[in-house]
Amino acid sequence: MSPVVYAILFLVVAPIFGGFLAGVDRIVSARMQGRVGPPLLQPFYDVGKLLQKQARQVNPVVEPLLLGHVGFMAVTGALLLSGTDLIFIAFVFALAALLLVLAAGSVNSPYSFAGAERELVVLLASEPFFILMMASVCKVTGASTYAGVLASPQLVAVQLPGVLLAFLLVATIKLRKSPFDISISHHPHQELVSGLTTDMSGRLLAYVEVAHWYESALLCAFMVLLFNWSIPLGLLCFAIAYALEVLVDNSTSRAKWQLVLRSTWAATLLFSGGNVLALFLLGR
Amino acid sequence: MGALVAFLIAFPLLVGAVLLVVTRPSVRNPIVLVASAVIAVAAIATVVTFGNGDAIFFGLPGGVVPGYLLLAAEIAMTAFIVVVGLQHGRVLAPAMALAQLTIALFLEITGRMPEVDPQRLFWFDRLSMVMVLIIGLIGTLICVNAVGYMRDYHRASPMTKGRRNVFFSLLFVFLAGMFGLVVSNDLPMMLVFWEITTLCSFLLIGYTRTEETIGYAFKALNMNLLGGLGFGLAIALLANQPNGLDLAKLTAGPVSGTLLAAVALLAFAGITKSAQMPFSSWLIGAMYAPSPTSALLHSSTMVKAGVFLLLRLSPAMSGSTVGYLVTFVGLVTFLMVSLVAVTEQNTKKVLAYSTIGSLGLIVGCAGIGTPELAWVGVMIIIFHALAKGLMFLVVGTIENRLYTKDMENFDTLISRLPRVSVLALAGIAGMFIAPFGIVVAKWAAIKAFLLVPGGQGAAMIVIMAFGSSLTLFYWGKLLIKVLSMRSVSDYERSIESRISRYEWLTEGALAAGVIAVTASIGLISDKVVGPYALSAFASGPRTLPVIDPAMLVVMLAAVLFLPLVAVWASRRRYDEADFYTSGRSANSGHVMGAALGSSRSVSLRNYYLDGVINGALMFRVGTLACGGILAAMVVTGMVVR
């Protein structure tokens, strides 16, 4: 298949995947809390309803920035699958995430602003990992594209156990799971109200949701990079990792940003950095 | 070619001399404008004459050798430094200047100075071409901008108004020094131009003559003279070598022995001039000068001279321990100043740290010495010159309007100065927005560092990963401030209309340049930077980074996105739709209702990571670490060879 087909496939399939994932997440979380939970398709119903509602525009920059957020998030995935350089992807991914920060930061509300600042902190916390991960995947396989890594005879995860470990930690941030969900909250009675999304309503909130679906799909695609022997294996590992995240989410409370930054950087430096050092010293 | 190059050097000097005696703005301004246009045209003419071929060597028309003229210039500059230094009770600067002159005189008098080949005085290749264009176009735009800026500047601080003639004169002398530096092949001649830039920046930084700026001026002078001393020693070491003082022959390929010692000393000089740690503090001090000075020092001159020399030396350092140590000075500087920058609230200082960091990346690339990394280095030079020049000029314009450099006071800029915001956003996008210019360079650098064997390679990758993320953080904070909105009064809206047309013209041109260069990055890579990188290195891997069409499209989209959002938003009415405040009453002035009917004001301050990152400590740690690495570099060059 040509790269364009992969790109279009991602643009179409990723939000469906992300939406279902969110649905499963809510059911599993509910069962852990002894509830029945919503129907599997609830996230889609939610977004559909949000799109029909009136959006209150707090200022005229929020909407274009959020559209940019969804757009660049989708493009990141499309580029990834269509064979753009992996390290470059790490930078585009960061830009996509930054646009959400800017949208929330442009609102003068204390809650949105606090959410934006905290999101910037978690970006700072997670970005080194993604650069290191992409760099080390390239180093192990000698390839620099998604297809190249999948075609490599090396099983990446075996050589990058440290990176895999750090991935689990950093994924907690990207999936907005407790204890690292410092910038946004699904429980409006908490200290941050709803953080980043406090002043977003109607279709604006729908953009954020859809962007998050794309982001979840991207993380899954990243996981496949580590288990490059077969895509089903990668998906299975992602499912296991996701289940762990949900468990952690339901059994921890939110950390302070200082702890998030320190722990993520320490883990990235120790596990990923150590792993990269070992790779270079062993001369791969 | 010889005549054109001589013109590029002599004409700005002449303009500088004329401007020194012109005190009336009505006469000065036209001279500055016409001279800038002439210089820009001459720079383009030089490049067109060169025609983008392989390196050429040439002399002055008629085979003239500047011999004693150089020595006379050196004596004059030393005398000036001694007099000014002693006037201000400084000993160190005069001592270093005298030491350097002593070396030169000793070589001259004892007849150790080798004969100069009159046909190899100048060296013009694609790297010189890039530099001549940067100096000739961006440098002159900054001069034109200064016409508008200085008028407003002295309205706010009238003390030194009478010395504006000196200021404009220095700008042009600076350009002359830079032109000379980037086309020199004869090292003693290059050193004279090197010292001209040192002296000009000393005088420009100390322009306002307050105690503070004089202190920073001498700091800059001391550090750069130390580098100049290293340069002088390198000349002394090379004087009796078979290839003499010919830079092109010295840097034709990897060197060893005495040559490597000389290369290490020259690299030391390059590191001082490009403000790498432990010599970063002089460039931070330079922030107290008027903004065109900062723009000139940071974007098209001075610091670019340092990295230019290091890129020239790159093939000679290739694969040596000296080269690796140079790389680590650059990368550790990049990481440490990025850590400092996230804790800094003064916008000009954030820009300064970001400059030092970007230069650190170039130094890091130059040290390794492969075509791929030379490509990266030149790309960063181009993008950084454009984007940083623009940023400093824009921040200068904002400062003259809002009387603040504090990042926190840049909030709601898009409402208050909508058109300036568009330019600022283009500048920020140029500096860092993910897939553009410098980020392309970071990307290519990481890919190239992957090929560096052993623990060094791993350390480089880890530094790049953390350093890049830090840049995201401090630019993100500035963006949040610029992009926030509120309703503004008619008075506030009128502020923007008082910005001079010189500033609009130059900043607009630079913003357009940022976008044009992004769009043509593939062309620049194929026609100029790529061929340069391949021809500079006789051996080594022949690979260059490839920018595919998808990347190009994303890059353009990313660089245009924020300025377009700003244009779009500024045309829309902003009606105070009140934001969520948890049931408390609030207004856009951020006074919120509190307990018992009282009210409290709320301020939204960015995170500076207090308690997690200690900026001052990071600066000290970086200075110590890089000082150690630098000492090891010089010792390795001199002793281990």
HADDOCK unambig.tbl for C-alpha pairs under 7 A between the chains (distance, minus, plus):
assign (segid A and resid 58 and name CA) (segid B and resid 577 and name CA) 5.20 0.50 0.50
assign (segid A and resid 58 and name CA) (segid B and resid 578 and name CA) 6.82 0.50 0.50
assign (segid A and resid 58 and name CA) (segid B and resid 579 and name CA) 6.47 0.50 0.50
assign (segid A and resid 59 and name CA) (segid B and resid 485 and name CA) 6.75 0.50 0.50
assign (segid A and resid 59 and name CA) (segid B and resid 574 and name CA) 6.20 0.50 0.50
assign (segid A and resid 60 and name CA) (segid B and resid 569 and name CA) 5.30 0.50 0.50
assign (segid A and resid 60 and name CA) (segid B and resid 572 and name CA) 6.78 0.50 0.50
assign (segid A and resid 60 and name CA) (segid B and resid 574 and name CA) 6.86 0.50 0.50
assign (segid A and resid 61 and name CA) (segid B and resid 565 and name CA) 6.59 0.50 0.50
assign (segid A and resid 61 and name CA) (segid B and resid 569 and name CA) 5.68 0.50 0.50
assign (segid A and resid 64 and name CA) (segid B and resid 565 and name CA) 6.47 0.50 0.50
assign (segid A and resid 87 and name CA) (segid B and resid 443 and name CA) 6.29 0.50 0.50
assign (segid A and resid 88 and name CA) (segid B and resid 443 and name CA) 5.92 0.50 0.50
assign (segid A and resid 91 and name CA) (segid B and resid 434 and name CA) 5.30 0.50 0.50
assign (segid A and resid 91 and name CA) (segid B and resid 435 and name CA) 6.41 0.50 0.50
assign (segid A and resid 92 and name CA) (segid B and resid 434 and name CA) 5.59 0.50 0.50
assign (segid A and resid 92 and name CA) (segid B and resid 435 and name CA) 6.01 0.50 0.50
assign (segid A and resid 94 and name CA) (segid B and resid 434 and name CA) 6.92 0.50 0.50
assign (segid A and resid 95 and name CA) (segid B and resid 433 and name CA) 6.69 0.50 0.50
assign (segid A and resid 95 and name CA) (segid B and resid 434 and name CA) 5.18 0.50 0.50
assign (segid A and resid 102 and name CA) (segid B and resid 479 and name CA) 6.94 0.50 0.50
assign (segid A and resid 102 and name CA) (segid B and resid 480 and name CA) 5.31 0.50 0.50
assign (segid A and resid 105 and name CA) (segid B and resid 480 and name CA) 5.22 0.50 0.50
assign (segid A and resid 105 and name CA) (segid B and resid 484 and name CA) 6.71 0.50 0.50
assign (segid A and resid 106 and name CA) (segid B and resid 480 and name CA) 5.83 0.50 0.50
assign (segid A and resid 106 and name CA) (segid B and resid 483 and name CA) 5.40 0.50 0.50
assign (segid A and resid 106 and name CA) (segid B and resid 484 and name CA) 3.66 0.50 0.50
assign (segid A and resid 106 and name CA) (segid B and resid 485 and name CA) 6.35 0.50 0.50
assign (segid A and resid 107 and name CA) (segid B and resid 484 and name CA) 6.04 0.50 0.50
assign (segid A and resid 108 and name CA) (segid B and resid 484 and name CA) 6.84 0.50 0.50
assign (segid A and resid 109 and name CA) (segid B and resid 579 and name CA) 5.65 0.50 0.50
assign (segid A and resid 109 and name CA) (segid B and resid 580 and name CA) 6.34 0.50 0.50
assign (segid A and resid 109 and name CA) (segid B and resid 581 and name CA) 6.75 0.50 0.50
assign (segid A and resid 110 and name CA) (segid B and resid 604 and name CA) 6.62 0.50 0.50
assign (segid A and resid 117 and name CA) (segid B and resid 606 and name CA) 6.71 0.50 0.50
assign (segid A and resid 117 and name CA) (segid B and resid 607 and name CA) 6.48 0.50 0.50
assign (segid A and resid 120 and name CA) (segid B and resid 473 and name CA) 6.40 0.50 0.50
assign (segid A and resid 124 and name CA) (segid B and resid 469 and name CA) 5.51 0.50 0.50
assign (segid A and resid 124 and name CA) (segid B and resid 470 and name CA) 6.36 0.50 0.50
assign (segid A and resid 124 and name CA) (segid B and resid 473 and name CA) 6.09 0.50 0.50
assign (segid A and resid 127 and name CA) (segid B and resid 469 and name CA) 5.65 0.50 0.50
assign (segid A and resid 128 and name CA) (segid B and resid 465 and name CA) 4.59 0.50 0.50
assign (segid A and resid 128 and name CA) (segid B and resid 466 and name CA) 5.00 0.50 0.50
assign (segid A and resid 128 and name CA) (segid B and resid 469 and name CA) 5.93 0.50 0.50
assign (segid A and resid 131 and name CA) (segid B and resid 465 and name CA) 5.52 0.50 0.50
assign (segid A and resid 132 and name CA) (segid B and resid 462 and name CA) 6.81 0.50 0.50
assign (segid A and resid 132 and name CA) (segid B and resid 465 and name CA) 6.09 0.50 0.50
assign (segid A and resid 139 and name CA) (segid B and resid 450 and name CA) 6.54 0.50 0.50
assign (segid A and resid 198 and name CA) (segid B and resid 580 and name CA) 6.94 0.50 0.50
assign (segid A and resid 199 and name CA) (segid B and resid 579 and name CA) 6.27 0.50 0.50
assign (segid A and resid 199 and name CA) (segid B and resid 580 and name CA) 6.26 0.50 0.50
assign (segid A and resid 258 and name CA) (segid B and resid 612 and name CA) 6.73 0.50 0.50
assign (segid A and resid 273 and name CA) (segid B and resid 462 and name CA) 6.26 0.50 0.50
assign (segid A and resid 276 and name CA) (segid B and resid 458 and name CA) 5.92 0.50 0.50
assign (segid A and resid 277 and name CA) (segid B and resid 455 and name CA) 6.03 0.50 0.50
assign (segid A and resid 277 and name CA) (segid B and resid 458 and name CA) 5.04 0.50 0.50
assign (segid A and resid 280 and name CA) (segid B and resid 453 and name CA) 6.43 0.50 0.50
assign (segid A and resid 280 and name CA) (segid B and resid 454 and name CA) 5.03 0.50 0.50
assign (segid A and resid 280 and name CA) (segid B and resid 455 and name CA) 5.90 0.50 0.50
assign (segid A and resid 280 and name CA) (segid B and resid 457 and name CA) 6.86 0.50 0.50
assign (segid A and resid 280 and name CA) (segid B and resid 458 and name CA) 5.98 0.50 0.50
assign (segid A and resid 281 and name CA) (segid B and resid 454 and name CA) 4.97 0.50 0.50
assign (segid A and resid 281 and name CA) (segid B and resid 455 and name CA) 5.68 0.50 0.50
assign (segid A and resid 283 and name CA) (segid B and resid 453 and name CA) 6.89 0.50 0.50
assign (segid A and resid 283 and name CA) (segid B and resid 454 and name CA) 6.60 0.50 0.50
